[in-house]
Amino acid sequence: MEINNRARNKDADRLSELLQEPHQNHRHDIWLWLFLNYYREARLDLRTCNGLTMRDEIARALRSQRFFQSRIPRQKDRFLLPNEKLDWIEEDERQHRWLIREIEQMTDLRLHRGLVHLTGRDRLIAMVDLWDVDIAEKASRSMTFTGTGVGTRRRTSSSSGLLIKRRAKGAVLAPGNGLRRSICHRYPGKRQ
């Protein structure tokens, strides 16, 4: 087991050297893996995304893209929201099942099913991170999910004053007042 840990640290060091970043950030690593695979056509092994060898796979791909290495900080600024903007996404399977459809609809992204290690909260955040839209719009829209559908009716929640759009299968928070962190945890199926 000690040998595997040493190998993994060695790989992480290789990527840290290439990026000239002494600190690892797992979310940034996932974004970079996806960015290289989707936008730079790096053809990375799908099984490595969010896996133990992800950083090594990224390092191998970046060795041949020296020019792009210097542009990574600029791309991070363009794509990645601050962590605080995504704190409301919990480690909750019921929330994930609901949010996956909402985020797919909002971003028009479908991540490959072969990304077997990229699951749960990491997968949801990765989809938002990979979404190529102006960062201000991303910040605004990632906090507001709208529902669509025939036969909806609107009502105001008595506890928060938030406009809720009712559908046959649960409530969807609508942009009347926008989502706020204190009320983001309300979604269909959540038992309080």
Buried (B, 14 or more C-beta within 10 A) or exposed (E): EEEEEEEBEEBBBBBBEBBEEEEEEEBBBBBBBBBBBBEBEBEBEBBBBBBEBBBBBBBBBBEEBEEBEEEBEEBBEEBBBEEEBBEBBBEBEEBBEBBBEBBBEBBEBEBEEEBEBBEBBBBBBBBBBBBEBEEEEBBEBBBBBBBEEEEBEEEEBEEBEBBBBBBEEEBBBBBBBEBEEEBBBBBBEBEE
